[in-house]
Amino acid sequence: MPTNQRTATDARVDVRKTYKLYIGGKFPRSESGRSYEVLDGRGRFLANASQGSRKDARDAVVAARAAFPKWAGATAYNRGQVLYRVAEVMEGRRAQFVAEVRASEGLTERRAETVVNTAIDRWVWYAGWTDKLAQVLGGLNPVAGPYFDISAPEPTGVVGVLAPQRSSLLGLVSVVAPVIASGNTAVVLTSELRPLPAITLSEALATSDVPGGVVNLITGRTAEVAPWIASHRDVNAIDLAGAAEAEGVVWGDLELAAAENLKRVVRPAGEGTDAVEPDWTRTPDMARMTAFLETKTVWHPKGR
């Protein structure tokens, strides 16, 4: 046999994946050039992920702000179509999501399948709400005078999101989908120890009609990046769900930093200072959508 021909039994070189950030619809490495090891539920090496920096967070905010006018101005029906398309793309990559959730969270294959199914269904659930929010939350207000008084919900703007630490996919979807369903854009700091499902989700977002910049995902150390998102003056709101069980993070300090420019804040679950991660398998309510909506009221004189 010629020496330049390979047999079927020859070992092939692995094509190893480089896990990057997702900012502005692109997949850059961290500007710092840093990465960190990601381990599975048993402490075995899985991959190296980019370790995002405060500069990456600032770039993500810029991208989110640039994408906000067009996304907020899209029709509610169109936003629903886009969210449903995310579910379609995830369904096509279901096996990969199952494998990564199983490895990241130490679940059985059957349990991982259930988690992925629920995450896909959650996109569909929020997609169904996009064109109903105005009907449920808005309305014609009774006034004493010859006027129409109309209230309607509008998105807040750029929302910082600390993704849940333990629930690397379902928890992530449960905090990101309501933000963008209502017309906001998001800067998301993923689970520190379990970032791989989030990066695969970003690949689904990039191929599912979600405009670049609407969702931006940063992997890295929560304690390092979260304070910069909380204090950034062009971030209008922040969800602190991922402060629960994040090493070196005191959620009260983040809330204090957010208060400097009057951000809307969604506190983590729990009592007092004891933050906990809730059960993400429960059917959600409207709370995470209404938290990032503002009510605009318009008065208009009645014509004859």
C-alpha positions in Angstrom: 0.0 0.0 0.0 1.4 3.5 -0.9 2.6 5.3 2.2 0.5 8.4 1.4 -2.8 6.5 1.7 -4.6 6.1 5.0 -6.6 3.1 6.1 -10.0 3.3 7.8 -8.3 2.1 11.0 -5.9 5.1 11.1 -6.6 7.4 14.0 -7.8 10.9 13.0 -6.9 14.1 14.6 -9.7 15.5 16.8 -11.3 18.8 15.6 -11.6 20.5 19.0 -14.0 23.3 19.5 -12.9 26.7 20.7 -15.5 28.2 22.9 -15.8 31.9 22.4 -17.9 34.9 23.4 -21.0 36.0 21.5 -21.1 39.7 21.1 -22.9 41.7 18.4 -23.8 38.6 16.4 -20.1 37.5 16.2 -17.9 35.1 18.1 -14.8 37.0 19.3 -12.2 35.7 21.7 -11.9 37.8 24.9 -9.9 40.9 24.3 -7.8 39.9 27.3 -6.7 36.7 25.5 -7.5 34.7 28.7 -9.3 31.4 28.9 -10.2 29.0 31.8 -10.8 25.3 32.2 -14.3 24.0 32.2 -14.8 20.7 34.1 -17.7 18.2 34.0 -19.8 17.1 37.0 -17.0 14.7 38.1 -14.2 17.2 37.8 -12.9 16.0 34.5 -11.7 18.4 31.8 -14.2 19.3 29.1 -12.9 22.4 27.3 -11.3 25.8 27.6 -13.7 28.7 27.5 -12.9 32.4 26.9 -12.6 34.3 30.2 -14.4 37.6 29.5 -13.3 40.9 30.8 -14.9 44.2 31.7 -13.9 45.5 28.2 -15.8 42.6 26.7 -18.8 43.6 28.9 -18.6 47.2 27.6 -18.4 45.9 24.0 -21.5 43.8 24.7 -23.4 46.8 26.1 -22.5 48.9 23.0 -23.8 46.1 20.8 -27.0 45.7 22.8 -27.7 49.4 22.7 -27.2 49.6 19.0 -29.6 46.7 18.4 -32.3 48.0 20.8 -34.1 50.5 18.5 -34.7 48.0 15.7 -35.6 45.1 18.0 -38.0 47.2 20.2 -39.5 48.6 17.0 -40.2 45.2 15.5 -43.8 44.0 15.5 -44.7 41.8 18.4 -45.7 39.1 15.9 -42.3 39.2 14.3 -40.5 38.9 17.7 -42.7 35.8 18.4 -41.7 34.3 15.1 -38.0 34.8 15.9 -38.3 33.3 19.4 -40.1 30.3 17.9 -37.3 29.9 15.3 -34.8 29.6 18.2 -36.9 26.6 19.5 -36.8 25.1 16.0 -33.0 25.4 15.7 -32.5 24.0 19.2 -34.7 21.0 18.3 -32.4 20.3 15.4 -29.3 20.3 17.7 -31.1 18.6 20.5 -28.5 15.7 20.8 -25.7 18.2 21.3 -27.6 20.1 23.9 -28.4 16.9 25.8 -24.7 15.8 25.7 -23.5 19.2 27.0 -26.2 19.5 29.7 -25.5 16.0 30.8 -21.7 16.6 31.1 -22.0 20.1 32.6 -24.6 19.3 35.3 -23.8 15.6 35.9 -27.3 14.4 35.0 -28.5 11.1 33.6 -29.2 11.1 29.9 -32.9 10.8 30.5 -32.9 13.7 32.9 -30.8 15.8 30.5 -33.3 15.1 27.7 -36.1 16.3 30.0 -34.2 19.5 30.7 -33.5 20.2 27.1 -37.1 19.5 26.1 -38.3 22.0 28.7 -35.8 24.6 27.6 -37.0 24.3 24.0 -40.7 24.4 25.1 -39.9 27.6 27.2 -38.9 29.4 24.0 -42.3 28.5 22.5 -44.1 29.6 25.7 -42.5 33.1 25.6 -42.9 33.3 21.8 -46.6 33.0 22.4 -46.6 36.0 24.7 -45.0 38.6 22.5 -48.2 39.8 20.8 -50.4 39.4 23.9 -48.5 41.6 26.4 -50.1 44.9 25.2 -53.5 43.4 25.5 -53.0 42.1 29.0 -50.9 44.9 30.4 -52.2 47.9 28.5 -55.7 49.3 28.1 -58.1 52.2 27.8 -58.3 54.0 31.2 -61.5 55.7 32.3 -61.1 59.5 32.9 -63.3 62.4 33.8 -63.2 64.5 30.6 -63.4 64.4 26.8 -60.1 62.5 26.5 -58.8 59.1 25.6 -56.3 57.9 28.1 -54.3 54.9 26.8 -51.6 52.9 28.6 -49.3 50.5 26.8 -46.2 48.6 27.9 -42.8 49.5 26.4 -39.4 47.8 26.8 -36.9 49.3 29.3 -33.8 49.0 27.1 -30.6 47.1 27.7 -30.9 44.5 30.4 -27.9 42.9 32.2 -28.5 39.2 33.1 -26.6 37.0 35.5 -27.5 33.6 34.3 -28.2 30.9 36.9 -25.1 29.0 38.0 -26.4 25.4 38.3 -29.1 25.3 35.6 -26.8 25.9 32.6 -29.5 25.8 29.9 -33.0 25.7 31.3 -32.2 28.4 33.8 -30.4 30.5 31.2 -33.4 30.3 28.8 -35.8 31.1 31.6 -34.0 34.4 32.3 -33.1 35.4 28.7 -36.3 34.6 26.8 -38.5 37.0 28.8 -36.1 39.8 28.4 -36.1 39.7 24.6 -39.7 38.6 24.2 -40.8 42.1 25.5 -38.5 44.0 23.2 -35.4 44.5 25.3 -31.8 43.5 24.5 -29.6 41.5 26.8 -26.0 41.3 28.0 -25.7 37.9 29.6 -23.0 36.6 32.0 -23.3 32.9 31.7 -22.9 30.2 34.4 -19.2 30.4 35.5 -18.6 26.7 35.9 -21.1 25.4 33.3 -20.8 27.8 30.3 -20.8 25.2 27.4 -24.6 24.9 26.8 -24.7 28.7 26.7 -22.2 28.9 23.9 -24.1 26.3 21.9 -27.2 28.3 22.5 -25.5 31.4 21.1 -24.8 29.4 17.9 -28.5 28.6 17.7 -29.3 32.3 18.2 -26.9 33.3 15.5 -28.7 31.0 13.0 -32.3 31.7 14.0 -33.0 35.2 12.8 -32.2 36.9 16.2 -30.5 40.1 15.1 -26.9 40.5 16.1 -26.6 42.4 19.4 -30.1 41.4 20.8 -28.5 38.8 22.9 -24.8 38.9 23.9 -23.2 36.2 26.0 -20.0 36.5 28.0 -18.3 33.5 29.7 -16.0 34.1 32.6 -15.7 34.8 36.3 -19.0 36.1 37.7 -17.3 38.0 40.5 -15.0 39.8 38.1 -17.5 40.9 35.4 -20.8 41.3 37.3 -19.9 44.5 39.1 -19.1 46.2 35.8 -22.5 45.2 34.3 -24.3 46.4 37.5 -22.6 49.8 37.5 -22.6 50.4 33.8 -24.6 53.6 33.2 -26.0 52.5 29.8 -27.5 49.3 31.3 -31.1 50.0 32.2 -32.0 47.0 34.3 -30.4 43.9 35.7 -31.5 40.4 36.7 -29.4 39.0 39.6 -30.6 35.4 39.4 -27.1 34.1 38.9 -25.8 35.8 42.0 -27.0 32.8 43.9 -24.2 30.3 44.5 -21.7 32.5 42.5 -18.3 32.4 44.2 -17.2 35.8 45.6 -20.5 37.6 44.8 -22.6 39.5 47.2 -25.9 40.4 45.4 -26.6 43.3 47.7 -23.4 45.0 46.5 -24.5 44.6 42.9 -27.9 46.1 43.7 -26.2 49.0 45.3 -24.1 49.6 42.3 -27.2 49.3 40.1 -28.9 52.0 42.1 -26.5 54.7 41.0 -28.3 55.1 37.7 -31.7 53.9 39.0 -31.6 50.5 37.2 -34.6 48.2 37.6 -33.4 45.2 39.6 -34.8 41.7 39.8 -33.4 40.2 43.0 -32.4 36.6 43.2 -34.7 34.1 44.8 -34.4 33.5 48.6 -35.0 35.2 51.9 -33.0 38.3 52.9 -29.4 38.0 51.9 -29.6 34.3 51.4 -29.8 33.9 47.6 -30.9 30.6 46.2 -31.6 29.2 42.8 -35.3 28.4 42.2 -36.8 25.4 40.5 -36.7 26.4 36.8 -38.8 23.4 35.8 -41.9 25.2 37.1 -44.1 26.9 34.5 -43.1 30.6 34.7 -45.4 33.5 35.2 -45.2 37.0 33.6 -43.0 38.4 36.4 -39.7 38.4 34.4 -41.4 40.1 31.4 -43.2 42.8 33.4 -40.1 43.5 35.4 -38.4 45.0 32.3 -41.4 46.8 30.9 -42.4 50.4 31.4 -46.0 51.7 31.1 -46.4 54.7 28.7 -49.7 56.6 29.0 -51.0 58.9 26.3 -53.8 61.4 26.5 -55.7 62.3 23.4 -58.7 64.6 23.0 -61.9 63.0 21.8 -63.0 64.4 18.4 -66.6 65.1 17.4 
